[in-house]
C-alpha cells in the first residue's frame, strides 16, 4: 500500500514529548489534554479516512487565552500544530502529524451574541453550522450556507474550508456570509479581522483567512450574517432521461436570468440510494433528477416555477413535481442531504470528490466520468451543486479488495484533471488538504505556488501551522524571499494509508 508524503517528524520534538505534554497540562488543566494512544484514535483522521496518523498529543482548549499560550509555546520551541474542528473535512485538512500538537476546537461551542438589528451572530468556532440557524429561527432568521454535514460541521471549519451548500448559488459560500473573525497567529498574537459592518478598510485579510485551511491562524470567534427567511420557498423535482439533458436544463435556467435558491442534481445510482434511505418520493424511472428551489414573494415564486417547468420540458423532462407544503419541500431536500450516507449503504467504501466546472461543461464532464468509470472498473454515483458547477462524484470501491483504493484515487485524480481541463478548479468547498495537494501543479505554475506560499510565510514563517497541506512542496521562507535558483525544500516522509 502506497503512502502519503508528509513532513518528516522532528525527532528532537518527539524526544521532548513528555515535557511538552506536561506543559500542555499546565496551560489547559483538567481533561483538556489527551495523550494515551487508545484515546487519541478518535482523532487519527478526519472525513478522509483512507489516511490516518496518531498525533503527538491532543489538546482541547476552552479559551482564546489558552489558544494563544499554546501557539506561542509551540512557536518558541519549533513545535508543529494542526488545528481541528469537528473533523468532518473530506480532504484530509485535519490529518494529524506524528510530532504535532493536535489543537481541537470543539470546546469552543457557545453562541456569544445575537444582534438582530445588524443581522449578525457571533459564535465560537466549535458551534455547528446548523446550530446558528437553530439559535435564530424562532425570530424568523437563518444562516444561509448549508453544507450536507451542517448538523455536525463547525462554523470554524466552515471558515477554514470556505464551505458552501445546496443554497450557495443564490446566497453565497461562507466567504460571502462571514463578517469578521477573531484569530490567533502562530506567535500567540490575537487579532481581529472585519466586524459587524458590511466592509472593512485596508487589505481584505478576512478574505485571505477564509478558505486558508488552517495554514494562517486559528480562529477563536466568528461573526456571520443572518438572513430573514423568505416569504415563500417551493422546490420542484424534475426527472430526465439522461444526465446530459439535466445538465443542459441547468444551463438554460441560469441563462434565462433565473437565480434559484438552489439547483441540485443526482444521477440514477444516487437517486435510488437516497430514495431507499429517506423515502423522499423521488422518481425511480429517470436517469437524472434536478431539485430546483425558488424562494421569495409567493407571486414571484409561482411565476418562476412555471418558467422553470417550461425550460425543463424543452429539455426533455419526463416528470415534474412541485412541493405543496413545507414538509414536502423539506423531504425533497432530506433525500439530497442524505445522499452521502445513503451511498454508504450500497458500497463498502466510497471516495467523495469535489471539483468545480463551468455549468455549460456539465454534459462533457458527465460523459467523461462515464468513460473513466469503465476505464477503472468502478461505479460512480453523482451528486452535484449543479447551479454553481460544484461536483461531488462518489466513487464506489471496496478497500478490502487489493488495488481498489489505488484505482479509486487514480479515478478521482483524473476527474479533477478533467475539471481543470474544461476551465474549472480543483475544489469547490472541501478544500485542498492532502487529497488534492499533489494535483496543485495541474492548475498552478511554480510562480503561482510561490506567490501563495509568500502569503503563508507572512503569517507563519517557520511552517509550523498545518504543514504538509495544500502545498506540494514546503519552500523555506528565506529562500522564497531571495528567489535563489537552488530552492530549498523540506522533505516529506510517508504516512500509511488504510
C-alpha positions in Angstrom: 0.0 0.0 0.0 1.4 3.3 -1.0 1.8 6.1 1.5 1.1 9.9 1.6 4.2 12.2 1.8 4.1 14.4 4.8 6.7 16.5 6.7 9.3 14.3 8.3 8.8 14.1 12.0 11.2 16.2 14.1 13.0 13.8 16.4 14.0 16.5 18.8 10.3 17.3 19.4 9.4 13.6 19.8 12.1 13.2 22.4 10.6 16.1 24.4 7.1 14.6 24.2 6.6 14.0 27.9 7.8 17.5 28.7 5.5 19.0 26.1 2.5 17.1 27.4 3.3 18.2 31.0 3.5 21.8 29.8 0.2 21.5 27.9 -1.5 20.2 31.1 -0.4 23.4 32.8 -1.8 25.6 30.1 -5.0 23.5 29.8 -5.7 21.9 33.1 -8.3 19.2 33.8 -9.3 16.9 31.0 -8.1 19.1 28.2 -5.1 17.1 27.2 -5.3 13.6 25.7 -2.1 11.6 25.3 -3.0 7.9 25.6 -2.8 6.1 22.2 -6.2 4.4 22.6 -7.9 7.7 23.4 -6.2 9.6 20.5 -7.6 7.1 18.0 -10.8 9.2 17.8 -8.6 12.0 16.3 -6.4 10.0 13.9 -8.2 11.0 10.8 -10.9 13.3 9.6 -13.6 12.5 6.9 -10.8 11.3 4.5 -10.4 8.1 6.4 -8.0 6.5 3.9 -5.2 8.3 5.7 -4.6 8.0 9.5 -1.9 9.2 11.9 -1.9 9.4 15.6 -0.9 12.9 16.8 1.8 13.5 19.4 -0.8 14.9 21.8 -4.4 16.2 21.6 -5.1 19.5 23.3 -8.7 20.8 23.7 -8.5 24.4 24.9 -11.5 26.3 26.2 -10.4 30.0 26.0 -8.7 32.2 23.5 -6.0 32.9 26.0 -5.3 29.2 26.2 -5.0 29.0 22.4 -2.7 32.0 22.4 -0.4 30.4 25.1 -0.3 27.1 23.2 0.6 28.6 19.9 3.2 30.9 21.5 4.7 28.0 23.4 4.9 25.9 20.2 6.3 28.8 18.1 9.1 29.4 20.6 10.0 25.7 20.6 9.5 25.0 16.9 6.7 22.5 17.5 4.1 21.9 14.8 0.4 22.5 15.3 -2.6 21.0 13.4 -5.9 22.8 14.1 -9.1 20.7 14.0 -12.8 21.5 14.2 -15.4 18.8 14.1 -13.3 16.5 11.9 -15.8 16.4 9.0 -13.2 17.6 6.4 -13.2 15.3 3.3 -9.8 16.5 2.1 -7.6 15.5 5.0 -7.3 19.1 6.2 -7.2 17.9 9.8 -4.9 14.9 9.4 -2.6 14.9 12.4 1.2 14.7 12.4 3.3 12.4 14.5 5.3 15.3 16.0 2.5 17.9 16.2 0.1 19.2 18.8 -3.5 18.5 17.5 -5.4 21.6 18.6 -9.1 20.6 18.8 -11.5 23.5 19.0 -14.7 21.5 19.9 -14.9 23.1 23.4 -15.5 26.5 21.8 -19.2 25.7 21.4 -21.2 28.8 22.6 -23.2 31.4 20.8 -21.7 34.6 22.1 -24.1 37.3 20.8 -27.2 37.6 18.6 -27.6 41.0 17.0 -30.9 41.2 15.1 -30.8 44.9 14.2 -27.4 44.3 12.5 -28.5 40.8 11.4 -25.4 39.2 12.8 -24.5 36.3 15.1 -21.1 35.9 16.9 -20.2 32.4 17.8 -17.3 30.4 18.9 -15.8 28.2 16.2 -17.0 24.9 17.6 -20.7 25.8 17.2 -22.2 23.7 14.5 -23.4 25.2 11.2 -27.0 24.2 11.9 -26.7 25.4 15.5 -26.6 29.0 14.3 -29.9 28.7 12.4 -31.4 26.9 15.5 -30.4 29.9 17.6 -32.3 32.4 15.5 -35.0 30.6 13.7 -37.7 31.5 16.3 -37.3 35.1 15.2 -37.6 34.2 11.5 -33.9 34.2 10.7 -31.4 31.6 9.4 -27.8 31.2 8.4 -27.7 30.6 4.6 -24.6 28.3 3.9 -25.8 24.8 4.5 -23.3 22.0 3.7 -24.7 18.5 3.8 -22.8 17.9 7.1 -24.3 21.0 8.7 -25.7 19.1 11.6 -22.1 18.2 12.6 -19.6 20.5 10.9 -18.4 23.5 12.9 -18.5 27.2 11.8 -14.7 27.4 12.4 -14.2 24.6 10.0 -16.5 26.2 7.5 -14.3 29.3 7.6 -11.2 27.2 7.1 -12.6 25.4 4.1 -14.9 28.2 2.7 -17.8 25.7 2.8 -20.8 26.0 0.6 -24.0 24.0 0.5 -27.1 23.5 -1.5 -28.2 27.2 -1.3 -24.8 28.8 -2.1 -26.0 29.5 -5.7 -28.1 32.4 -4.6 -26.8 33.2 -1.1 -23.1 32.5 -1.5 -20.4 30.5 0.2 -19.0 31.0 3.7 -16.8 33.8 2.4 -20.0 35.8 1.4 -21.6 35.4 4.8 -18.7 35.9 7.3 -18.4 39.4 8.6 -15.5 39.0 11.0 -13.2 36.7 12.9 -11.0 36.7 15.9 -7.9 34.6 15.3 -4.7 33.7 17.0 -1.4 33.8 15.0 1.3 31.2 15.4 3.3 33.6 17.6 0.3 33.8 20.0 -0.8 37.3 18.9 -4.6 37.7 18.9 -6.0 39.8 16.1 -9.5 40.7 14.8 -10.4 40.9 11.1 -13.6 42.6 10.0 -16.6 43.0 12.3 -20.3 43.6 12.1 -20.1 46.3 9.5 -20.5 45.4 5.8 -17.0 46.2 4.7 -13.6 46.9 6.2 -10.9 49.3 5.2 -7.5 48.2 4.0 -6.5 44.8 2.7 -9.1 42.1 2.6 -7.3 39.9 5.2 -10.7 38.3 6.1 -11.0 37.1 2.6 -7.4 35.7 2.8 -8.2 33.9 6.0 -11.5 32.4 4.8 -10.6 29.2 3.0 -7.0 29.2 4.3 -7.3 25.6 5.6 -5.7 26.2 9.0 -2.4 27.4 7.4 -2.5 31.0 8.6 -4.0 31.1 12.1 -6.5 29.6 14.5 -10.0 31.1 14.5 -11.4 31.6 18.0 -14.6 33.6 17.2 -16.7 34.1 14.1 -19.3 36.7 13.3 -21.7 35.8 10.5 -24.5 37.4 8.6 -28.0 36.0 9.2 -31.0 36.4 6.8 -34.7 36.6 7.2 -36.5 33.6 6.0 -38.1 34.2 2.6 -41.9 34.6 2.5 -42.2 31.5 0.3 -39.9 28.7 -0.7 -41.0 25.8 -3.0 -39.0 23.1 -4.6 -39.5 21.3 -7.9 -38.4 17.7 -8.7 -37.5 17.3 -12.4 -36.7 13.9 -13.8 -34.8 13.5 -17.1 -34.0 10.5 -19.4 -30.3 11.5 -19.4 -27.8 13.4 -17.3 -26.8 15.5 -20.3 -30.4 16.8 -20.6 -30.5 17.6 -17.0 -27.2 19.4 -17.3 -28.5 21.5 -20.3 -31.6 22.4 -18.3 -29.4 23.8 -15.5 -27.5 26.0 -18.0 -30.8 27.1 -19.6 -32.4 28.1 -16.3 -29.4 30.3 -15.4 -29.2 31.6 -18.9 -32.8 32.7 -18.7 -31.8 35.0 -15.8 -33.4 32.9 -13.1 -31.4 32.6 -9.9 -33.0 29.8 -7.8 -32.2 29.4 -4.1 -30.5 26.1 -5.2 -30.2 23.7 -8.0 -29.1 20.2 -7.1 -28.6 17.2 -9.5 -28.4 13.5 -8.8 -27.9 10.6 -11.2 -29.6 7.2 -11.1 -27.4 5.5 -8.6 -27.6 8.4 -6.2 -31.4 8.7 -6.7 -32.0 5.1 -5.9 -29.7 5.1 -2.9 -31.3 8.3 -1.4 -34.8 7.1 -2.0 -34.2 3.8 -0.4 -32.7 5.6 2.6 -35.0 8.5 3.1 -38.2 7.8 1.1 -38.4 11.3 -0.2 -40.7 10.4 -3.1 -38.0 10.6 -5.9 -39.0 9.1 -9.3 -37.0 5.9 -9.9 -37.6 5.6 -13.6 -35.3 8.5 -14.6 -31.5 8.8 -15.2 -31.1 12.2 -13.6 -33.0 14.3 -11.1 -32.9 18.1 -10.5 -34.1 19.7 -7.4 -34.8 23.4 -8.1 -35.9 25.7 -5.3 -37.4 29.1 -5.8 -37.9 31.5 -2.9 -39.2 35.0 -2.4 -42.7 36.6 -2.6 -45.3 34.0 -3.4 -46.4 35.6 -6.7 -42.8 35.7 -7.9 -42.2 32.1 -6.9 -45.3 30.9 -8.7 -44.3 32.7 -11.8 -40.7 31.3 -11.7 -41.9 27.8 -11.1 -43.9 28.0 -14.3 -40.9 29.2 -16.2 -38.6 26.5 -14.8 -41.2 23.8 -15.7 -41.3 25.1 -19.2 -37.5 25.1 -19.6 -37.4 21.6 -18.2 -40.0 20.4 -20.7 -37.9 21.9 -23.6 -35.0 19.8 -22.3 -37.0 16.6 -22.3 -38.1 16.3 -18.7 -40.4 13.3 -18.1 -41.5 14.2 -14.6 -42.2 17.4 -12.7 -43.4 17.6 -9.2 -43.8 20.8 -7.1 -43.8 20.8 -3.3 -47.2 21.7 -1.9 -46.1 22.4 1.7 -43.1 23.0 3.8 -42.9 19.3 4.9 -42.8 18.1 1.3 -40.1 20.7 0.4 -38.0 19.6 3.4 -38.5 16.0 2.3 -37.1 16.8 -1.2 -34.0 18.2 0.4 -33.7 15.5 3.0 -33.0 12.9 0.3 -30.3 15.1 -1.3 -28.6 15.9 2.0 -28.6 12.2 3.0 -27.1 11.2 -0.3 -23.6 10.6 1.1 -24.7 8.3 3.9 -27.2 6.7 1.6 -24.5 5.7 -0.8 -22.6 4.2 2.1 -25.4 1.6 2.3 -24.8 0.3 -1.2 -21.0 0.1 -1.1 -18.4 -0.9 1.5 -16.5 2.3 0.8 -16.8 5.4 -1.3 -14.5 8.2 -2.1 -16.2 11.6 -2.2 -14.7 14.0 -4.7 -15.0 17.8 -5.0 -14.3 19.8 -8.1 -16.0 22.8 -9.9 -16.6 23.4 -13.6 -18.3 25.9 -15.8 -22.0 25.0 -15.9 -22.0 24.6 -19.7 -19.4 21.9 -19.4 -21.7 19.5 -17.3 -22.6 17.3 -20.3 -19.0 16.9 -21.3 -17.8 16.1 -17.8 -20.6 13.7 -17.1 -19.7 11.8 -20.3 -16.0 11.9 -19.4 -16.8 10.4 -15.9 -18.7 7.5 -17.6 -15.6 6.8 -19.7 -13.4 6.9 -16.6 -15.8 4.6 -14.7 -15.3 2.0 -17.5 -11.6 2.5 -17.6 -11.1 1.9 -13.8 -13.9 -0.7 -13.4 -15.5 1.3 -10.6 -19.0 2.6 -10.2 -19.7 6.3 -9.6 -22.8 8.0 -8.1 -23.0 11.7 -8.9 -24.4 14.4 -6.7 -23.9 18.0 -7.8 -24.4 21.5 -6.7 -25.4 21.9 -10.3 -26.3 25.6 -10.1 -22.7 26.6 -9.5 -21.0 23.7 -11.1 -19.7 22.1 -7.9 -19.4 18.4 -8.5 -19.4 15.6 -5.8 -18.8 12.3 -7.6 -18.9 9.4 -5.2 -16.5 6.7 -6.4 -17.6 3.3 -5.0 -15.0 0.7 -4.0 -14.1 -1.9 -1.5 -10.9 -1.2 0.5 -10.7 -4.9 1.3 -10.2 -5.7 -2.4 -6.5 -5.4 -3.3 -5.9 -2.4 -5.6 -9.4 -0.9 -5.4 -8.4 2.0 -3.3 -5.5 2.8 -5.6 -7.9 2.7 -8.6 -10.4 4.9 -6.8 -7.7 7.5 -6.1 -6.5 7.4 -9.7 -10.1 7.7 -10.9 -10.6 10.7 -8.6 -7.4 12.4 -9.8 -8.5 12.0 -13.4 -11.9 13.6 -12.6 -10.1 16.6 -11.1 -7.8 16.9 -14.1 -10.9 16.8 -16.3 -12.4 19.7 -14.2 -9.3 21.8 -14.7 -9.1 20.9 -18.4 -12.6 22.3 -19.1 -11.8 25.5 -17.3 -12.8 24.5 -13.7 -10.9 24.3 -10.5 -9.7 21.5 -8.1 -12.1 22.3 -5.3 -15.4 24.0 -4.7 -15.8 23.7 -0.9 -13.9 20.7 0.5 -10.5 22.4 0.3 -7.2 21.0 -1.0 -5.8 19.5 2.2 -3.7 16.4 1.4 -6.2 14.9 -1.0 -5.6 17.4 -3.8 -2.2 18.8 -2.7 -0.1 16.9 -5.3 -2.5 18.0 -8.0 -2.0 21.7 -7.4 0.6 21.9 -10.3 -2.2 20.8 -12.7 -3.8 24.2 -12.0 -1.0 26.5 -10.8 2.5 27.2 -12.1 5.5 27.2 -9.8 5.4 31.0 -9.8 1.7 30.9 -8.7 2.5 28.5 -5.9 5.5 30.5 -4.7 3.4 33.6 -4.5 0.7 31.8 -2.5 3.4 30.5 -0.1 4.7 34.0 0.4 1.3 34.8 2.0 1.7 31.7 4.2 5.2 32.9 5.2 3.8 36.3 6.2 1.6 34.6 8.8 3.7 31.5 9.7 7.4 31.9 8.7 8.5 28.6 10.1 5.8 26.5 8.5 4.5 25.3 11.9 0.8 25.6 11.3 -0.7 22.6 9.5 2.4 21.8 7.4 2.0 19.2 4.6 -1.4 20.5 3.5 -2.2 22.4 0.3 1.4 22.9 -1.0 3.1 20.1 -2.8 6.5 21.3 -1.6 7.2 23.4 1.5 9.7 26.1 0.4 11.7 27.8 3.1 10.5 31.4 3.5 14.0 32.8 3.3 14.6 31.1 0.0 11.3 32.4 -1.3 12.4 35.9 -0.4 15.7 35.7 -2.2 14.4 33.5 -5.1 17.6 31.6 -5.5 17.9 29.2 -8.4 18.6 26.4 -6.0 15.4 26.4 -4.0 15.3 24.8 -0.5 12.6 22.1 0.0 11.5 20.3 3.1 11.4 16.5 2.7 8.2 14.6 3.2 8.1 11.0 4.5 5.2 8.7 4.1 2.1 8.4 6.2 0.4 5.0 5.8 -2.9 4.8 4.0 -5.6 2.5 5.2 
